[in-house]
Amino acid sequence: MEPGAASPLRRSVDDGATTAVASAPAWDGEEENEERGSSSPEGSDLAYSTLGMQSLEMAVGYNGSTLGDNVVWHPGTGMYAYSSKNLVVVEDLASRSQMVLWRHVASVSCLALSTDARVLASASSATELDVGCAPIYLWSCDSGRCQASLEFHQGGVAALAFAPGNQVLCSLPRDAVDSTVVIWDLHTATIRALGKTASLMTHIAWRSPHEFATSGESTCLLWSLPVAGGQLSCMPLNVGADSPEEAEPTPKLVALTYGFATNELYVCDSDGSIWCHDCTMARPSRLCGCLPVGAGDITRIASRGNVLVLGTSDGALYRFHAGAGGTYYLHGATRVDGCVNALALSASGDEGVVGTSASTVWYADTVQETVVPLTAGFTHAVQSVSPGEGTSMLAIATRSGVSTWDANGWYRLLKFEVGPDSPAECTCAAMQPGGSACVGGFTDGSLHFFSTERGAVEGVSNVHSASVVAAVYSPEGGEVLSASIAGELAVTNATSHTAVPFLPELSDGDRLDALAVAARPHGSSMAAAAFSRKLEVFGTPWADSPGTAGAHVMTYRCPEAVRGSHPESAVASTSSGGAACCAFVASVAGGTSIVAYSAPVMAPGSIVLLDFRQRRAVHRLSVDIGPLYSISASRDGRRLAVSGGGGTVAVADRDDDYRFTALGRMPTLRDGSGVASLLFDATSSALIAASGTNLQVFRMRE
């Protein structure tokens, strides 16, 4: 694969290494307050003007479930872009460097790239309250600056397309109540022409700077732009019958494209037929030589010269060559991992970049019939992110299973799923030291062991009677300490997968929400179990100091629970990690014996630091971000990070007496979702935040 020349989007940090960088306009908090109207909570002395983070270094994830074309590619520069929740991520194929564009609040539904690759357009999938509509933003591909905001559509945008010459942009609504086709003048960023349709249009294809076609449901319309603006004119194209006498119902039209430098318009329907309309003829005709028997539904089509490439719902890319008499011959098929939701081809049709419903972006060589993954994401919300000692690998849990990733470049390595018919969902994961195996905990109380070397399931152990909330490997990787929401603890042999109960006396009917293992201060190895009303600290099963294995160290009972002031609704919650009204615990490493604990019976945003050597609380912290969603401590023990609702993250520094002087709402998480998991990297210089189906990596300020 020759991805193309180096992109002008390539950037690097101060040390000269090619890495991802945050996009312009640079967010420093103050600008965000002015543009979006956010402000510091009333009475809070915490500054929203700094987040304590130098930059958004990397966005991980691709919106594979969107209905619009949300992947674009320019072979000449090697640049491709895709949507990642409410972000737009621009990458260079050669260097894999990133530029992240953020301004949307709602998820991005579709993208379009100008033919000269200088302007990128992105559109929202829903109305954004602070804008009053579903905005379309125009970005400079060189600087990453937002050049204009185009505001008209209500309820979301379904499709975008630049006209040849890049003078105008066409947009289609996602809401049937709107049903307005809009032509935007890109010089003035204003509406040039409007057109109304009787039904919803979902696809656009330009023939010339003044002619284009749209399709949706059972209707295909041919449009002409007025010279001076105003009302668009259109005429319907009868698609779906070989002759006017045929009276069969017209299938749904699912894709269309103009032939590359030709007068032919290709329209695909839900029955798998491909119709070709020669602009010199009155009506389209059905193409000969369509999909093989048993092929999935057509979802995307692209034409380049005498080559047609079709994407299908079962993950196939079919390459056709034009022959004599209007016949197209199948020349090959390439497979990807899900329904083809986006397709961008090179001028020859030999190469393409493909987005799938499995949240993967692929480079595809349609001649050699090979594919290479470019970007991977998550089809379900991330539950937890767990590092492995002595390796750059991470184990990431989503509802469907466990995936392993290399944090050096953020490549997905393996994906272990339980299957769509399984009633159990994955709640947590852990990576074995060294990275040769991982384990996932599930809602049915089982632990699933996976070999990352063989890419296979090693075994299943039915350990608990209730949903697993945490699993932790021993330093040597031979044992797994796990905890369930019912307060059960168990030790499982990582090879034989046999399990035995551990410290059953700790459970008194209280809900257990989290588990953390301390970093061996002074030769001991301690674990802390966070219950909804108390924290229990005890020696791990593998503690190496005499008499400490399984030894009870201390119990901390929340004063609020003792006084009976806890909210019953919070205590009754059965949510596991990554939700408000749960208890959280983190080991504050760096040679200390401190753990940070928060519980739903405490005041919202309250955290207590406990020294288990002294067996007492040594510090009480408070952060004004409401109920907490997650908590993490850096490995050097210097920083503590917590998250609240709406993507709000606070960072405290030990050198500043753990005072939360840095607080802000992450620009990537402004859609109201919470941060389910926070994790500092091995160097303690970056913070990984998981929200929904996406991860963001932030570089910390020194």
TIKOLSE-410614 format. One record per residue (C-alpha): residue in one letter; z, x, y; residue number from 1. Coordinates in pm, whole numbers. Layout:
<sites>
SITE,A,Z,X,Y,NUM
...
</sites>
This chain:
<sites>
SITE,M,0,0,0,1
SITE,E,-96,126,341,2
SITE,P,107,-94,578,3
SITE,G,-71,18,893,4
SITE,A,-5,225,1199,5
SITE,A,334,267,1358,6
SITE,S,435,-30,1567,7
SITE,P,530,-6,1934,8
SITE,L,839,-203,1832,9
SITE,R,990,96,1659,10
SITE,R,1315,204,1822,11
SITE,S,1603,433,1740,12
SITE,V,1966,485,1829,13
SITE,D,2100,789,2012,14
SITE,D,2111,1011,1705,15
SITE,G,1738,973,1663,16
SITE,A,1752,788,1332,17
SITE,T,1516,496,1302,18
SITE,T,1736,190,1275,19
SITE,A,1751,-170,1381,20
SITE,V,1851,-250,1735,21
SITE,A,1961,-556,1925,22
SITE,S,1692,-736,2114,23
SITE,A,1655,-791,2481,24
SITE,P,1776,-965,2681,25
SITE,A,2080,-752,2602,26
SITE,W,2388,-968,2557,27
SITE,D,2703,-851,2725,28
SITE,G,2886,-1182,2725,29
SITE,E,2863,-1241,3100,30
SITE,E,2493,-1317,3080,31
SITE,E,2565,-1552,2792,32
SITE,N,2823,-1738,3000,33
SITE,E,2576,-1783,3284,34
SITE,E,2287,-1898,3066,35
SITE,R,2467,-2115,2814,36
SITE,G,2774,-2218,3008,37
SITE,S,3028,-2077,2765,38
SITE,S,3359,-1960,2901,39
SITE,S,3690,-1818,2795,40
SITE,P,3933,-2078,2656,41
SITE,E,4161,-2220,2920,42
SITE,G,4476,-2016,2948,43
SITE,S,4342,-1730,2741,44
SITE,D,4371,-1376,2875,45
SITE,L,4107,-1252,2631,46
SITE,A,3785,-1137,2788,47
SITE,Y,3462,-1301,2670,48
SITE,S,3263,-1040,2861,49
SITE,T,3290,-786,2578,50
SITE,L,3266,-827,2205,51
SITE,G,3371,-471,2131,52
SITE,M,3039,-424,1956,53
SITE,Q,2770,-191,2074,54
SITE,S,2471,-378,1937,55
SITE,L,2336,-610,1676,56
SITE,E,2206,-347,1438,57
SITE,M,2057,-554,1158,58
SITE,A,1989,-916,1067,59
SITE,V,1964,-990,696,60
SITE,G,1810,-1314,576,61
SITE,Y,1494,-1522,594,62
SITE,N,1466,-1899,641,63
SITE,G,1259,-1975,335,64
SITE,S,1329,-2348,339,65
SITE,T,1162,-2425,670,66
SITE,L,854,-2649,670,67
SITE,G,666,-2455,937,68
SITE,D,484,-2123,922,69
SITE,N,766,-1886,1008,70
SITE,V,612,-1552,904,71
SITE,V,346,-1371,1110,72
SITE,W,178,-1034,1059,73
SITE,H,-54,-808,1254,74
SITE,P,-216,-553,1018,75
SITE,G,-341,-336,1302,76
SITE,T,7,-252,1429,77
SITE,G,202,-290,1106,78
SITE,M,429,-545,1272,79
SITE,Y,552,-860,1102,80
SITE,A,806,-1117,1215,81
SITE,Y,1005,-1394,1050,82
SITE,S,1283,-1637,1134,83
SITE,S,1638,-1577,1020,84
SITE,K,1843,-1883,1099,85
SITE,N,1834,-1905,1482,86
SITE,L,1707,-1547,1516,87
SITE,V,1357,-1405,1520,88
SITE,V,1338,-1069,1342,89
SITE,V,1049,-834,1419,90
SITE,E,998,-544,1178,91
SITE,D,762,-252,1140,92
SITE,L,612,-228,791,93
SITE,A,601,152,796,94
SITE,S,945,237,934,95
SITE,R,1129,-89,848,96
SITE,S,1296,-75,1189,97
SITE,Q,1404,-406,1337,98
SITE,M,1401,-577,1672,99
SITE,V,1606,-897,1679,100
SITE,L,1519,-1169,1927,101
SITE,W,1782,-1432,1995,102
SITE,R,1789,-1724,2231,103
SITE,H,1761,-2026,2004,104
SITE,V,2067,-2227,1912,105
SITE,A,1902,-2434,1639,106
SITE,S,1723,-2272,1348,107
SITE,V,1375,-2144,1423,108
SITE,S,1117,-2370,1257,109
SITE,C,789,-2184,1318,110
SITE,L,630,-1875,1473,111
SITE,A,290,-1783,1612,112
SITE,L,147,-1445,1710,113
SITE,S,-123,-1393,1970,114
SITE,T,-443,-1237,1833,115
SITE,D,-375,-914,2026,116
SITE,A,-14,-901,1894,117
SITE,R,129,-883,2245,118
SITE,V,305,-1222,2257,119
SITE,L,518,-1391,1992,120
SITE,A,603,-1762,2015,121
SITE,S,906,-1917,1842,122
SITE,A,1013,-2280,1829,123
SITE,S,1335,-2466,1751,124
SITE,S,1371,-2703,1458,125
SITE,A,1583,-2950,1655,126
SITE,T,1686,-3048,2005,127
SITE,E,1925,-2798,2160,128
SITE,L,2186,-2975,2369,129
SITE,D,2207,-2714,2643,130
SITE,V,1828,-2726,2692,131
SITE,G,1777,-3099,2633,132
SITE,C,1480,-3051,2401,133
SITE,A,1349,-2824,2124,134
SITE,P,1237,-2520,2326,135
SITE,I,949,-2284,2255,136
SITE,Y,1009,-1926,2367,137
SITE,L,743,-1667,2442,138
SITE,W,844,-1308,2370,139
SITE,S,691,-977,2467,140
SITE,C,623,-790,2143,141
SITE,D,654,-462,2333,142
SITE,S,987,-508,2510,143
SITE,G,1142,-801,2323,144
SITE,R,1200,-981,2652,145
SITE,C,1177,-1358,2665,146
SITE,Q,890,-1424,2907,147
SITE,A,897,-1803,2924,148
SITE,S,1062,-2117,2791,149
SITE,L,827,-2408,2714,150
SITE,E,1021,-2735,2709,151
SITE,F,880,-3070,2603,152
SITE,H,931,-3169,2240,153
SITE,Q,1226,-3377,2125,154
SITE,G,1354,-3348,1771,155
SITE,G,1195,-3014,1683,156
SITE,V,859,-2837,1663,157
SITE,A,651,-2844,1343,158
SITE,A,372,-2596,1420,159
SITE,L,246,-2344,1677,160
SITE,A,-92,-2171,1714,161
SITE,F,-251,-1950,1980,162
SITE,A,-613,-2023,2070,163
SITE,P,-869,-1741,2043,164
SITE,G,-849,-1547,2368,165
SITE,N,-474,-1619,2396,166
SITE,Q,-510,-1836,2706,167
SITE,V,-343,-2145,2558,168
SITE,L,-93,-2236,2287,169
SITE,C,-89,-2558,2084,170
SITE,S,237,-2713,1961,171
SITE,L,304,-3009,1732,172
SITE,P,623,-3217,1723,173
SITE,R,846,-3248,1420,174
SITE,D,964,-3595,1515,175
SITE,A,735,-3892,1441,176
SITE,V,872,-4073,1747,177
SITE,D,724,-3798,1968,178
SITE,S,377,-3757,1802,179
SITE,T,242,-3568,2104,180
SITE,V,7,-3273,2071,181
SITE,V,72,-3030,2358,182
SITE,I,-154,-2758,2496,183
SITE,W,32,-2498,2702,184
SITE,D,-125,-2280,2970,185
SITE,L,13,-1934,2898,186
SITE,H,-55,-1799,3247,187
SITE,T,161,-2061,3418,188
SITE,A,386,-2159,3123,189
SITE,T,310,-2524,3198,190
SITE,I,147,-2811,3012,191
SITE,R,-230,-2806,3041,192
SITE,A,-315,-3111,2829,193
SITE,L,-153,-3376,2609,194
SITE,G,-277,-3587,2321,195
SITE,K,-115,-3874,2131,196
SITE,T,-153,-3932,1759,197
SITE,A,-81,-4237,1545,198
SITE,S,89,-4028,1277,199
SITE,L,273,-3698,1260,200
SITE,M,61,-3381,1257,201
SITE,T,193,-3075,1073,202
SITE,H,-83,-2808,1077,203
SITE,I,-310,-2652,1341,204
SITE,A,-630,-2449,1312,205
SITE,W,-837,-2323,1606,206
SITE,R,-1216,-2301,1586,207
SITE,S,-1279,-2168,1939,208
SITE,P,-1088,-2142,2268,209
SITE,H,-1174,-2507,2333,210
SITE,E,-1179,-2668,1987,211
SITE,F,-913,-2707,1720,212
SITE,A,-813,-2929,1429,213
SITE,T,-483,-3079,1318,214
SITE,S,-379,-3242,992,215
SITE,G,-85,-3439,867,216
SITE,E,-20,-3706,607,217
SITE,S,-367,-3855,543,218
SITE,T,-526,-3779,879,219
SITE,C,-734,-3488,1004,220
SITE,L,-831,-3482,1372,221
SITE,L,-1085,-3268,1557,222
SITE,W,-985,-3198,1919,223
SITE,S,-1160,-3079,2233,224
SITE,L,-985,-2933,2537,225
SITE,P,-1070,-3080,2876,226
SITE,V,-1197,-2824,3126,227
SITE,A,-949,-2915,3398,228
SITE,G,-655,-3028,3185,229
SITE,G,-519,-3378,3137,230
SITE,Q,-573,-3589,2826,231
SITE,L,-700,-3438,2503,232
SITE,S,-984,-3611,2322,233
SITE,C,-1015,-3622,1944,234
SITE,M,-1217,-3772,1662,235
SITE,P,-1098,-3837,1306,236
SITE,L,-1246,-3651,1011,237
SITE,N,-1278,-3857,695,238
SITE,V,-1122,-3643,422,239
SITE,G,-1050,-3743,63,240
SITE,A,-1363,-3909,-75,241
SITE,D,-1692,-3760,-190,242
SITE,S,-1880,-4062,-62,243
SITE,P,-1809,-4348,179,244
SITE,E,-1821,-4596,-111,245
SITE,E,-1518,-4443,-281,246
SITE,A,-1212,-4655,-214,247
SITE,E,-936,-4437,-359,248
SITE,P,-625,-4389,-143,249
SITE,T,-643,-4071,64,250
SITE,P,-395,-3808,-61,251
SITE,K,-160,-3633,179,252
SITE,L,-321,-3343,363,253
SITE,V,-109,-3033,320,254
SITE,A,-297,-2736,474,255
SITE,L,-605,-2646,674,256
SITE,T,-786,-2342,811,257
SITE,Y,-1117,-2256,972,258
SITE,G,-1338,-2009,794,259
SITE,F,-1317,-1664,945,260
SITE,A,-1605,-1638,1198,261
SITE,T,-1770,-1947,1047,262
SITE,N,-1814,-2314,1132,263
SITE,E,-1640,-2434,817,264
SITE,L,-1308,-2616,816,265
SITE,Y,-1114,-2617,488,266
SITE,V,-863,-2897,428,267
SITE,C,-634,-2920,125,268
SITE,D,-475,-3235,-11,269
SITE,S,-177,-3305,-233,270
SITE,D,-404,-3374,-533,271
SITE,G,-514,-3010,-534,272
SITE,S,-858,-3072,-386,273
SITE,I,-1010,-2847,-122,274
SITE,W,-1248,-3011,123,275
SITE,C,-1499,-2817,329,276
SITE,H,-1628,-2958,655,277
SITE,D,-1934,-2789,800,278
SITE,C,-1925,-2858,1172,279
SITE,T,-2300,-2929,1161,280
SITE,M,-2253,-3205,903,281
SITE,A,-2110,-3553,932,282
SITE,R,-1845,-3541,661,283
SITE,P,-1663,-3290,438,284
SITE,S,-1749,-3222,77,285
SITE,R,-1524,-3127,-212,286
SITE,L,-1539,-2762,-314,287
SITE,C,-1630,-2668,-668,288
SITE,G,-1412,-2428,-862,289
SITE,C,-1062,-2528,-747,290
SITE,L,-722,-2453,-897,291
SITE,P,-668,-2389,-1266,292
SITE,V,-522,-2665,-1483,293
SITE,G,-144,-2675,-1452,294
SITE,A,-133,-2501,-1114,295
SITE,G,127,-2608,-861,296
SITE,D,56,-2808,-548,297
SITE,I,-132,-2635,-267,298
SITE,T,101,-2547,19,299
SITE,R,-97,-2293,227,300
SITE,I,-460,-2186,271,301
SITE,A,-621,-1897,459,302
SITE,S,-988,-1799,487,303
SITE,R,-1129,-1457,565,304
SITE,G,-1509,-1418,542,305
SITE,N,-1614,-1524,193,306
SITE,V,-1256,-1511,63,307
SITE,L,-1019,-1807,30,308
SITE,V,-653,-1752,-58,309
SITE,L,-439,-2048,-165,310
SITE,G,-61,-2052,-192,311
SITE,T,106,-2301,-423,312
SITE,S,441,-2465,-486,313
SITE,D,495,-2263,-806,314
SITE,G,463,-1926,-631,315
SITE,A,100,-1839,-698,316
SITE,L,-155,-1682,-463,317
SITE,Y,-506,-1765,-584,318
SITE,R,-794,-1560,-449,319
SITE,F,-1140,-1723,-447,320
SITE,H,-1479,-1573,-360,321
SITE,A,-1765,-1782,-227,322
SITE,G,-2074,-1804,-445,323
SITE,A,-2409,-1975,-421,324
SITE,G,-2433,-2348,-366,325
SITE,G,-2089,-2391,-216,326
SITE,T,-1909,-2284,-531,327
SITE,Y,-1592,-2074,-509,328
SITE,Y,-1499,-1856,-804,329
SITE,L,-1142,-1762,-893,330
SITE,H,-1108,-1383,-873,331
SITE,G,-739,-1343,-945,332
SITE,A,-385,-1470,-905,333
SITE,T,-73,-1299,-769,334
SITE,R,279,-1427,-831,335
SITE,V,578,-1442,-598,336
SITE,D,927,-1584,-648,337
SITE,G,900,-1933,-499,338
SITE,C,696,-2194,-320,339
SITE,V,461,-2030,-68,340
SITE,N,577,-2157,272,341
SITE,A,402,-1902,496,342
SITE,L,86,-1694,454,343
SITE,A,-67,-1433,687,344
SITE,L,-380,-1243,575,345
SITE,S,-560,-928,683,346
SITE,A,-917,-955,817,347
SITE,S,-1060,-884,474,348
SITE,G,-827,-1116,287,349
SITE,D,-729,-828,58,350
SITE,E,-372,-805,188,351
SITE,G,-116,-1054,308,352
SITE,V,244,-1115,402,353
SITE,V,398,-1417,230,354
SITE,G,719,-1614,285,355
SITE,T,867,-1814,-4,356
SITE,S,1124,-2087,-60,357
SITE,A,1336,-1827,-242,358
SITE,S,1402,-1673,102,359
SITE,T,1189,-1366,32,360
SITE,V,910,-1212,241,361
SITE,W,651,-1024,31,362
SITE,Y,365,-788,94,363
SITE,A,83,-897,-138,364
SITE,D,-230,-712,-243,365
SITE,T,-458,-995,-357,366
SITE,V,-715,-755,-506,367
SITE,Q,-476,-544,-714,368
SITE,E,-259,-854,-774,369
SITE,T,61,-671,-683,370
SITE,V,350,-764,-458,371
SITE,V,629,-569,-287,372
SITE,P,940,-738,-142,373
SITE,L,983,-672,230,374
SITE,T,1275,-892,323,375
SITE,A,1519,-1084,105,376
SITE,G,1766,-1352,198,377
SITE,F,1990,-1617,50,378
SITE,T,1897,-1968,-61,379
SITE,H,2260,-2080,-40,380
SITE,A,2544,-2001,196,381
SITE,V,2716,-1666,149,382
SITE,Q,3070,-1704,16,383
SITE,S,3186,-1343,13,384
SITE,V,3068,-984,60,385
SITE,S,3236,-714,-147,386
SITE,P,3182,-335,-129,387
SITE,G,3189,-94,-420,388
SITE,E,3390,226,-405,389
SITE,G,3177,538,-430,390
SITE,T,2849,351,-381,391
SITE,S,2647,190,-104,392
SITE,M,2602,-119,-320,393
SITE,L,2749,-456,-228,394
SITE,A,2815,-765,-438,395
SITE,I,2740,-1084,-248,396
SITE,A,2840,-1427,-377,397
SITE,T,2654,-1747,-298,398
SITE,R,2691,-2087,-458,399
SITE,S,2415,-2011,-710,400
SITE,G,2544,-1672,-828,401
SITE,V,2581,-1304,-741,402
SITE,S,2328,-1067,-588,403
SITE,T,2359,-693,-543,404
SITE,W,2239,-514,-233,405
SITE,D,2201,-159,-109,406
SITE,A,2367,-141,232,407
SITE,N,2158,168,317,408
SITE,G,1858,-28,437,409
SITE,W,1973,-370,316,410
SITE,Y,1754,-411,12,411
SITE,R,1834,-673,-249,412
SITE,L,1853,-500,-587,413
SITE,L,1935,-771,-839,414
SITE,K,2001,-1142,-845,415
SITE,F,2216,-1312,-1110,416
SITE,E,2210,-1692,-1107,417
SITE,V,2384,-1943,-1333,418
SITE,G,2095,-2191,-1341,419
SITE,P,2031,-2520,-1162,420
SITE,D,2195,-2730,-1435,421
SITE,S,2528,-2549,-1429,422
SITE,P,2810,-2758,-1279,423
SITE,A,2997,-2441,-1179,424
SITE,E,2939,-2268,-846,425
SITE,C,3009,-1907,-760,426
SITE,T,3294,-1858,-513,427
SITE,C,3351,-1481,-497,428
SITE,A,3221,-1148,-626,429
SITE,A,3333,-788,-670,430
SITE,M,3144,-462,-727,431
SITE,Q,3270,-216,-987,432
SITE,P,3347,131,-847,433
SITE,G,3033,338,-890,434
SITE,G,2812,26,-885,435
SITE,S,2723,-1,-1255,436
SITE,A,2855,-358,-1287,437
SITE,C,2977,-655,-1088,438
SITE,V,3170,-973,-1151,439
SITE,G,3152,-1324,-1008,440
SITE,G,3423,-1590,-998,441
SITE,F,3329,-1956,-1042,442
SITE,T,3466,-2300,-967,443
SITE,D,3528,-2374,-1337,444
SITE,G,3776,-2083,-1351,445
SITE,S,3545,-1843,-1532,446
SITE,L,3451,-1483,-1460,447
SITE,H,3089,-1377,-1523,448
SITE,F,3032,-1005,-1581,449
SITE,F,2693,-853,-1495,450
SITE,S,2542,-512,-1565,451
SITE,T,2358,-377,-1262,452
SITE,E,2209,-100,-1477,453
SITE,R,2044,-335,-1726,454
SITE,G,2012,-636,-1498,455
SITE,A,2175,-860,-1757,456
SITE,V,2480,-1079,-1814,457
SITE,E,2748,-880,-1998,458
SITE,G,2978,-1169,-2081,459
SITE,V,3178,-1467,-1961,460
SITE,S,3554,-1499,-1968,461
SITE,N,3719,-1839,-1923,462
SITE,V,4022,-1703,-1745,463
SITE,H,4162,-1972,-1518,464
SITE,S,4213,-2347,-1522,465
SITE,A,4097,-2385,-1163,466
SITE,S,3844,-2236,-921,467
SITE,V,3854,-1859,-883,468
SITE,V,3922,-1746,-525,469
SITE,A,3917,-1367,-563,470
SITE,A,3845,-1085,-806,471
SITE,V,3923,-714,-761,472
SITE,Y,3831,-418,-982,473
SITE,S,4080,-144,-1067,474
SITE,P,3999,200,-917,475
SITE,E,3853,315,-1250,476
SITE,G,3663,-11,-1298,477
SITE,G,3814,-92,-1637,478
SITE,E,4011,-401,-1532,479
SITE,V,3967,-699,-1302,480
SITE,L,4256,-872,-1129,481
SITE,S,4160,-1230,-1045,482
SITE,A,4328,-1527,-881,483
SITE,S,4266,-1902,-889,484
SITE,I,4333,-2169,-632,485
SITE,A,4606,-2306,-861,486
SITE,G,4809,-1989,-809,487
SITE,E,4717,-1826,-1140,488
SITE,L,4675,-1449,-1168,489
SITE,A,4506,-1279,-1462,490
SITE,V,4395,-933,-1575,491
SITE,T,4063,-911,-1761,492
SITE,N,3927,-613,-1949,493
SITE,A,3588,-535,-1793,494
SITE,T,3441,-427,-2129,495
SITE,S,3583,-669,-2387,496
SITE,H,3625,-950,-2131,497
SITE,T,3959,-1048,-2281,498
SITE,A,4213,-1178,-2030,499
SITE,V,4590,-1208,-2012,500
SITE,P,4802,-1392,-1753,501
SITE,F,4968,-1179,-1489,502
SITE,L,5294,-1254,-1304,503
SITE,P,5295,-1630,-1376,504
SITE,E,5633,-1659,-1204,505
SITE,L,5469,-1610,-862,506
SITE,S,5308,-1954,-872,507
SITE,D,5529,-2242,-760,508
SITE,G,5263,-2507,-709,509
SITE,D,5146,-2367,-377,510
SITE,R,4772,-2321,-328,511
SITE,L,4649,-1960,-354,512
SITE,D,4361,-1878,-119,513
SITE,A,4307,-1502,-109,514
SITE,L,4388,-1171,-274,515
SITE,A,4382,-815,-136,516
SITE,V,4468,-475,-282,517
SITE,A,4629,-207,-65,518
SITE,A,4477,141,-49,519
SITE,R,4743,327,-247,520
SITE,P,4983,436,27,521
SITE,H,5222,705,-96,522
SITE,G,5086,697,-451,523
SITE,S,5142,326,-523,524
SITE,S,4885,49,-559,525
SITE,M,4991,-289,-428,526
SITE,A,4831,-633,-422,527
SITE,A,4898,-918,-185,528
SITE,A,4837,-1282,-279,529
SITE,A,4799,-1521,14,530
SITE,F,4930,-1868,-60,531
SITE,S,4912,-2155,186,532
SITE,R,5283,-2118,274,533
SITE,K,5380,-1771,158,534
SITE,L,5260,-1418,85,535
SITE,E,5353,-1237,-235,536
SITE,V,5325,-856,-262,537
SITE,F,5344,-692,-603,538
SITE,G,5237,-382,-791,539
SITE,T,4888,-402,-939,540
SITE,P,4846,-390,-1318,541
SITE,W,4702,-40,-1279,542
SITE,A,4963,96,-1034,543
SITE,D,5009,466,-1110,544
SITE,S,5368,510,-997,545
SITE,P,5639,465,-1265,546
SITE,G,5784,116,-1267,547
SITE,T,5549,-27,-1008,548
SITE,A,5289,-197,-1231,549
SITE,G,5349,-568,-1192,550
SITE,A,5672,-510,-1002,551
SITE,H,5754,-772,-740,552
SITE,V,5782,-609,-398,553
SITE,M,5838,-887,-145,554
SITE,T,5790,-1252,-60,555
SITE,Y,5717,-1363,291,556
SITE,R,5761,-1735,356,557
SITE,C,5610,-1876,670,558
SITE,P,5888,-1996,900,559
SITE,E,5676,-2298,984,560
SITE,A,5671,-2397,616,561
SITE,V,6045,-2348,584,562
SITE,R,6100,-2576,885,563
SITE,G,5863,-2831,735,564
SITE,S,5628,-2828,1033,565
SITE,H,5310,-2759,840,566
SITE,P,5026,-3015,863,567
SITE,E,4995,-3194,527,568
SITE,S,4621,-3241,576,569
SITE,A,4575,-2866,591,570
SITE,V,4787,-2795,286,571
SITE,A,4600,-3057,84,572
SITE,S,4266,-2891,149,573
SITE,T,4100,-2756,-165,574
SITE,S,3849,-2533,10,575
SITE,S,3824,-2177,-108,576
SITE,G,3746,-1868,102,577
SITE,G,3536,-1892,413,578
SITE,A,3680,-2217,548,579
SITE,A,3942,-2314,802,580
SITE,C,4283,-2431,674,581
SITE,C,4299,-2153,417,582
SITE,A,4527,-1853,398,583
SITE,F,4380,-1504,443,584
SITE,V,4504,-1154,374,585
SITE,A,4365,-807,439,586
SITE,S,4500,-466,352,587
SITE,V,4526,-251,665,588
SITE,A,4428,81,509,589
SITE,G,4436,433,649,590
SITE,G,4747,541,459,591
SITE,T,4959,250,580,592
SITE,S,5158,-11,392,593
SITE,I,5054,-296,621,594
SITE,V,4888,-621,524,595
SITE,A,4762,-885,768,596
SITE,Y,4833,-1246,672,597
SITE,S,4742,-1582,819,598
SITE,A,4816,-1926,678,599
SITE,P,4724,-2285,771,600
SITE,V,5090,-2372,833,601
SITE,M,5096,-2120,1118,602
SITE,A,4977,-2202,1465,603
SITE,P,4596,-2175,1488,604
SITE,G,4490,-1814,1541,605
SITE,S,4825,-1668,1434,606
SITE,I,4844,-1352,1224,607
SITE,V,5148,-1163,1098,608
SITE,L,5145,-793,1005,609
SITE,L,5379,-718,715,610
SITE,D,5504,-377,605,611
SITE,F,5571,-412,231,612
SITE,R,5758,-81,220,613
SITE,Q,6003,-210,479,614
SITE,R,5974,-563,330,615
SITE,R,5951,-732,666,616
SITE,A,5717,-857,934,617
SITE,V,5654,-586,1191,618
SITE,H,5408,-752,1428,619
SITE,R,5292,-1100,1522,620
SITE,L,4946,-1146,1667,621
SITE,S,4776,-1443,1823,622
SITE,V,4412,-1497,1909,623
SITE,D,4289,-1805,2089,624
SITE,I,3992,-1899,1868,625
SITE,G,4138,-2193,1678,626
SITE,P,4183,-2200,1299,627
SITE,L,4072,-1880,1132,628
SITE,Y,3777,-1862,892,629
SITE,S,3802,-1501,775,630
SITE,I,3990,-1176,828,631
SITE,S,3904,-811,759,632
SITE,A,4053,-470,825,633
SITE,S,3857,-148,862,634
SITE,R,3905,116,594,635
SITE,D,4055,363,839,636
SITE,G,4316,105,936,637
SITE,R,4215,118,1299,638
SITE,R,4057,-223,1351,639
SITE,L,4131,-579,1250,640
SITE,A,3864,-849,1279,641
SITE,V,3905,-1225,1254,642
SITE,S,3667,-1516,1297,643
SITE,G,3704,-1875,1409,644
SITE,G,3475,-2173,1432,645
SITE,G,3136,-2158,1597,646
SITE,G,3086,-1791,1516,647
SITE,T,3370,-1666,1734,648
SITE,V,3491,-1319,1635,649
SITE,A,3784,-1120,1768,650
SITE,V,3848,-750,1710,651
SITE,A,4184,-577,1758,652
SITE,D,4245,-202,1773,653
SITE,R,4553,-30,1632,654
SITE,D,4544,220,1918,655
SITE,D,4590,-73,2153,656
SITE,D,4885,-213,1956,657
SITE,Y,4648,-454,1778,658
SITE,R,4593,-652,2094,659
SITE,F,4279,-864,2074,660
SITE,T,4110,-734,2385,661
SITE,A,3759,-792,2253,662
SITE,L,3653,-1148,2191,663
SITE,G,3320,-1326,2201,664
SITE,R,3087,-1562,2030,665
SITE,M,2821,-1387,1829,666
SITE,P,2479,-1476,1966,667
SITE,T,2349,-1519,1614,668
SITE,L,2603,-1786,1526,669
SITE,R,2584,-2032,1813,670
SITE,D,2486,-2329,1599,671
SITE,G,2846,-2421,1520,672
SITE,S,2867,-2256,1178,673
SITE,G,3169,-2048,1089,674
SITE,V,3183,-1690,966,675
SITE,A,3265,-1716,597,676
SITE,S,3318,-1345,542,677
SITE,L,3381,-1033,751,678
SITE,L,3358,-680,619,679
SITE,F,3381,-340,784,680
SITE,D,3149,-80,636,681
SITE,A,3270,237,463,682
SITE,T,3268,433,790,683
SITE,S,3456,160,981,684
SITE,S,3187,185,1248,685
SITE,A,3001,-138,1170,686
SITE,L,3108,-496,1104,687
SITE,I,2919,-722,863,688
SITE,A,2943,-1095,934,689
SITE,A,2826,-1364,691,690
SITE,S,2748,-1709,823,691
SITE,G,2554,-1964,623,692
SITE,T,2255,-1800,458,693
SITE,N,2249,-1496,684,694
SITE,L,2423,-1165,743,695
SITE,Q,2445,-972,1067,696
SITE,V,2550,-609,1104,697
SITE,F,2710,-507,1433,698
SITE,R,2773,-152,1550,699
SITE,M,3124,-107,1689,700
SITE,R,3190,55,2025,701
SITE,E,3403,366,2024,702
</sites>
